Amino acid sequence: MPPLRFFSFCSGIGAAELAFQRVFPDSICVGFSEINPQSIQIYKSHFPDHKNYGDISKIDGTKLPPFDIAIAGTPCTGFSSMNADKKEWDDPRSRLILHYFRILQEAKPRFFILENVASMTKAVRHIISGVLDCEPVFINSASFTAQNRRRFYWANFPIVPVLTDVNNVQLKDILEKRNDFRQSNITIRGVPMAEILPRGKTPYAMRHLQNHNYIARDDNKMGPVLTTYSTCTVVWDGKIFRQLSSIELERLQGFPDNWTAVGELRPGERIKGIGNAFSVPVIEYILQNLKRHLENPARMERVISIDITIAEGSAEVNKKRSPPRRTKKRVILKKTTIQS
C-alpha cells in the first residue's frame, strides 16, 4: 500500500500530524492550514518541512496537491453549550466548517475526519451530518486521558464506538512531582478554596456548577482543557490548590512533555494552543480504525459530492451522494455571513 497522503485543516499545534506519525509512520502531510502565529510557531518547531496554506477560507481546493484524507477540527466556540453567548452559524468561526465542506468537494479526497463539540444542538448536528452523509461517533477523551472532553467525530469509514476507559489514566497520573508550585489565590464567591473544598491525599479537580459554584470532582478526571487559565484549571494536588502546569495540560491532551515549550512562549500562549488542539490519543484511535478499514474495506465508504453556495445572508448546501443515488437535499442557514 502506498504511503497515505493527508491534509490537515485548522491544524493548531500539530496533534493530527503527531497521531498520523504514530499510526502511519510513512504517511505524508501534503500541507496544513493555520493562522494563529503562536500555534504556527509550535507546529513548525516539530514539522519544519510542512507547508502552511494559511486561512482555510482562502484555500482553493482545486490547486492543492493530491491527498487521500482531509482532517479538520473546526472552531467549536459558536456551537458549544459552554459558551453562554453562542451564536452558532452567526459566528464567523463556526462558518469555517463550510469552507471545509467546499474543499472536500474541490479536492475530492477519498476519506475525511471532522471533529467538533458534542454539546452542539441537534439542529447543527443534523446539518453537518446531512452534508457529510454520515452520523458522528461520540468519543470522550476520558477513555484515553485524564480529561473529560466530549466530541463528535464524522468520518466516511467505520469507527468502533469506545465504551470503556481504555487506558485508565487518572488525574494523579499526569501531575508533575515537583515541590515548587505556588498556592492558587483563586476564590469561590469570595471565599478561599481551602475553606470550602476538602483536602486529603487524593488529587482532584473542580466541577463547575451554576452561579459560579464548584465542587470536588469524584471521577479522578479533569474537565475539558480550555484556552485560558481559570478555576477550571485548578487542582488539589494532595498538598495545595494550584493551577496545572503547561506540561500537565499537554499530558491531558496526550502530547509529549514540553511539546509547546517553544521560544519565549508564555504559559497563557501555550494553554491556548493546547486547549484548541485535538486529543492526540483519540485521533490515534480513529486512525487505527482507518488502518483496519484499509486492510479490510467496509461498505460504508462512499464518494461525497457537495455543492456549496455562499451568499450574502445565507449559505446553501446542495448535497449529492453516490452511491446510492438520491435526490438533492438543501439546507439553508439564515441570517449568516462569512467574514474573511
N, C-alpha and C positions, 0 to 999 in steps of 0.2 A: 504494500500500500504506500503510495507517495506521501510525503510529509503533508500534514494538514496546514492549510493556509488560513489565517484568521485576521479579521479587522476588529479593533477594539474602539467602541464609541463611548463618549463620556468617560474616559479611561481613568481619571483620577490619578492615584499613585501607583497603579500597575498591579492591582490584585488579580485581574483576569490573566494578565501575562504570566504572573508567578504560578497560577494554577495550571495554565497550559504547559509551562515549563516542566511542571512536576508530573502531569498525566501524559502529555505528548511531548517528550523531550526533543524530538526532531521537528516539532511544529514551527511554522514561520509566521511571524507577525508582519503583515504587509503594510501596516500603518495603524496609527491611533489618532484619537480626536480629543483634545483637551485644551481649555483656555485659561485655567487658573494658574498663575505664574508659580506659586509655591508647589502645587501638585506636579506641574511640569518639571520643576527642579528635582523633586524626589524621583519622579518617573525616569528621567534621563540619567540620573545617577546609577540606576540599575539596568537600564536598557538604552544605552547611549546611541546605538545604531538604528533604533526605530524612528521612523519618520512621523512627525506630527502634522496632521492635516488641519488642525485648528478647529474653528467653530463648526459644529455639526450642521448648523442651518445654512452654511455656505458651501458645503461639500456637494459636488456633482458626482453622483454615484457612477455615472457612465464613464468617468475619467479615472476611476480608481483601478489599481492593478487587480487581477482576478483573485478571489479568495473564496474559501469553502464555507466559512461560518462567520456570521456577524454577531458580536456580543455587545450588549449595552446595559447599563444601569442608569436610566434617565432620571433626572431630578424628581424627588418624591414629595418635596415640601408642600406643593399645591394640592396634593392628594391626601396627605397624611392627616389622620384624626388628631394627632398630637399638636397640629397647628390650628390654634383657635380661630385664626383668620384665613383658613384655607380658601383659595379661590378656584380650585380645580382648573378647568380649561381657560379661565380668565387669567391665570398666572402664566406669563410668558415662558417660565421654566418648564411648566407642565407640557406646553405645546412643542417642546423639543422632541417629544416622542413621535410627533407627526413627521418630523424630518427623518427619524429612524425608519418609519414605515416607507417614506418616499425612497430612501436609499436602498431598502430591500427590493423595491420594485426596479430601481435603476440598475443596481449591481447584480441582482439575482443570485445571491449565494445559495448553496444547497441547504444550509442549516442556519438557524438563528437561535439565540438565547436572549431573552429580555427579562430584566428584574425590576420590580417596583414594590412599593409598600403594600402590605396586606390589609391595612386599615382603610384603604380607599373604599368609596361607596360601590354598591353593586352596579350602579349605572355606569360608572367609569370602567369597572372591570368588564362589564358586558361589551362596552365599545372596543376596548383593547382586544378582548377575546374574539369579538366578531371580525375585526380586521385581520387578525393573525390566524383565524380559523382553528383555534385550539383553546382549551381551558388551561389556566395556570395550575402549577403544582405548588402547594403551600409547604414551605420549609422554614422552621425556626432554627436559627444558628445555634441555639442552646443544645441541639442534638450533637454538635461538634465542638463547641467552645463554651466558655463560662458566661455567655452573653445571650439574653433573650432578644432576638432580632427577627421579627416575623415578616416574611417577604413572600411575594408571589413570583414564580418563575415560569415564563412561557417558552416553550421550545417545540420544534416540529420533529422531535424524536422522543421515544418513551423515557420518562423519568420515574423510577420506582419511588413511591412516597416514603418518607422517613418517619417511622412510627415510634422509634425508641431513641434513647440517649446513646449515641454511637460510641463516643469517647469517654463519657462520664467525667468531663472536666468540670471542676468546681472553682468557685472564686478563689479559695485558698491556694489553688494550684498555680494561679497566674501572678500572685503577689510577689514582689521583689523582697528578698531577705536583706533589708537594709535597716540601719538604726538612725539615719539622719533625716527622716521625714519629719515635717513640721505639722503640728496640730492644726486642723482646719478651724477657722473662726466663723464658719457659716452657722447661722442660727435658724431655727424653725419658728416662725411667727414671733421673732424677737427673743426667743429663749435658746441658749446654747444646746447643741445636740446632746452633750453629755448629761444634761439634766433631764432629758426626755427619753432617750433611747437606751436600750440595755447595753451593758458592757460585760463581755465574757471572753473566753479563749477562742471562740469560733468567729472568724471574719464574716461579715455580711455587708450587703449594700442596702440602699434605700428603695422603698416602693412609694411612688408618688400617689397620693390620694387627692381628693378635691380640696379646694380652698387652701392650697399650699401646706397641706398636712402630709407627713411622711411617717411610715412605719418601717420596721426592720423586715427585709425580705427573708422568707423561710425556705427558699428553694436553692440556696447555695449558688445563686447566679446573680449577674448584674442585669440591669435594664439595658436597652439598646445604647450603644456608643453614639453620642450626638456630636455636634460640631463645635461645641463650646463647653467650657467648664461650668459646672453648676452643682446644686445639691445632688443631682442625679449621678454625678461622678465622684461623690464622697463615699468612702467605705469605712467601716470599723475593721481595722486590720488585726484585732486581738490585743492592741495596746492603746491606739489612739484613733480618733476620727481624722481622716485626711483625704486629700484628693489623690486620685490614681495618677501614677507617673505615665509618661509617654510610652515607656516600654510595656507597662501593664495594659495600656489601651491597645497597643499593637498586638499583644498576645490575645486579647479578647477578639480581635478580628482575624487572628490566625497568621499574622505576619511574623517574620523573624525579628528578634530584638534589634532595635536601632534602625529599622527599615527607614524611618523618617528622620533620622539624625543626619541631616544633610546641611552643609554650610552653616549659616548663622540662624537657621530657622528656630523660632521661639516655640515654647510648648503650645501656645494658643494657635499657632500656624500649623503645628504638627497634628493637633487634635482635629482640626478642620478637615485635613486630608484623610485622616483615619476614619472619622465619622461619616464621611461621604463615600467610603470605599465599600466594595463587596466584602463579605466574609470569605476569606480565601478557601477554607475547607469545604464550604458549601459549593463553590464553583468547581472545586476538585471533584466533589461527589457527582455533580451534574455532568462533568466531562467524562467521568468513569462510565456513566450511563451512555454517553455518546460513543465511547470506545466499544462498549458491548454491542451497541446498535450497528456500528460499522463492521464488527465481526460477524454479526447475525442480523441483517436488516429486518426491521419490523414493517408492518404495513402502514403505520401511522405517517411516515414521511410522505410529503406531497409538495408540489410546486405551488407557491402562493403568488398571485399577481395582484398588486394593489395599485389603484389609480387614485391619487390624492389631488384634490383641487383646493388650493389655499387662496382665499379671497378676503376682502375687507368684510369683517363682521361674521365670517363663518368659515368652517373647514368641512368640505365634503369628501367623504371617503367612499369610493366605489370599489367594492371588493369582488374579485373574480377568483374562483377556485378551480383547480384542475389537478387530477380528478378528485371527486366526481364532478360532473357538470351540473351547475345550478344557476339560478337567476342572480342578477346583480343585487347587492344589498347596499343601501345608502344610509350613512349616519351623518346627521347634521349637528354640529356643535355650535350653538347660537351665541351671539354676542361675544365672540372671542377674536383676538387679533394676534398674529405672530409679530413680535418685535425683534428686529435684528440687533 
